[in-house]
Amino acid sequence: MKIAVGQLAPVLLDREATVKKAADAVTEAARNGAAVVAFGETFIPAYPVWLARQNASRFEADDVKRVHAAYLEQAVDLAAGDLDVLCDAARTAGVHVVTGVAERAHDRGSHSIYCSAVTIGPDGSVLSAHRKLMPTYEERLSWAIGDGAGLVTHRVGEFTMGSLNCWENWMPLARASLHAQGEDLHVAIWPGCERLTSDITRFAAREGRSFVVSASGIIRASDVPASFPERASWVHDEDEAFYDGGSCVAGPDGRWVVEPVVGREEIVYADIDRARVLEERQNFDPSGHYARPEVLGLTVDRRRHSAATFIDGTPG
């Protein structure tokens, strides 16, 4: 099976344009034979690169509020059909898509942002949206804490595919929850940096005896439009690259299938063979013959948590 990573720069804070860019990449990747196409963390409408650079921890700062309001305005509401163009591209191409989105959660009042890994099926339906369990460091100034509802896997050809957002790929129990569901193709999505992907991709592949795809993005100063709110407060070098890719693929023996690709926008391709999974599971299967569930167990709450439960009466 051929897989692809759209290592691309978003059209910052322009949801519609970024969705169109992703859809075009899906069409191109499918034309080249890909069955799965993945994009980076909150690719739509952008990873919040400005948080650390803007000193966003300043309380009640008007400039910080203005940028957040613009980000929230362009975040993705799945219930409103904000990904319909991308879903249509997936359906037309007959491929699975995994993309990071800044999700404006309709079921949580629509005014908080969740870092979500959204999986779209080849019929164009949204199969799952996994909200990041714990945003990392300054991300907590922008994103809310997710839940376990999206800790699911999906059948893709002969493979069983799961996904996690950025540093939650380092969470042993999050990985174990996917291993237990038979995952043998793991999609890890990142904002875009070889430093983030180079170690964990090979480690997670070796641990899970699975193929691991790390999908990263690109964000350069030149990608930040002049209209971006408070741009001058955090973009100081017009030649700077804030995130420069690092997309890569490792096989179930921990060896590179595709080494990290750095410094350029491109669609990265890899051919994977499930027979290699079966070979490497001969001596280690993390949830099968090497597991001891009677000694070590894991309970996963996959309910979608909401702020209120409403019980309405029936008239008469």
Salt bridges, closest charged atoms under 4 A:
ASP24 OD2 - LYS20 NZ 2.88
GLU41 OE2 - LYS132 NZ 2.98
GLU60 OE1 - LYS65 NZ 2.40
ASP63 OD2 - ARG58 NH2 2.91
ASP77 OD2 - HIS106 ND1 3.75
ASP82 OD2 - ARG15 NE 3.69
ASP88 OD1 - ARG91 NH2 2.52
GLU103 OE2 - ARG131 NH2 2.95
ASP107 OD1 - ARG131 NH2 2.73
GLU139 OE1 - LYS132 NZ 2.84
ASP147 OD1 - ARG304 NH1 2.54
GLU168 OE2 - HIS130 NE2 2.77
GLU183 OE2 - HIS186 ND1 2.67
ASP184 OD2 - ARG274 NE 2.95
GLU207 OE1 - ARG175 NE 2.58
GLU207 OE1 - HIS179 NE2 3.98
ASP223 OD2 - ARG220 NE 2.83
GLU230 OE2 - ARG66 NE 2.77
GLU238 OE2 - ARG231 NH1 2.92
GLU240 OE1 - ARG53 NH2 3.15
ASP253 OD2 - ARG255 NE 3.79
ASP253 OD2 - ARG276 NH2 3.23
GLU265 OE1 - LYS21 NZ 3.06
GLU265 OE2 - ARG220 NH2 2.88
GLU266 OE1 - ARG264 NE 2.38
GLU279 OE1 - ARG276 NH1 2.44
GLU280 OE1 - ARG206 NH1 3.67
GLU280 OE2 - ARG276 NH2 3.14
ASP285 OD1 - ARG281 NH1 3.55
GLU294 OE2 - ARG292 NE 2.46
ASP301 OD2 - ARG303 NH2 2.83
ASP301 OD2 - HIS305 NE2 3.19
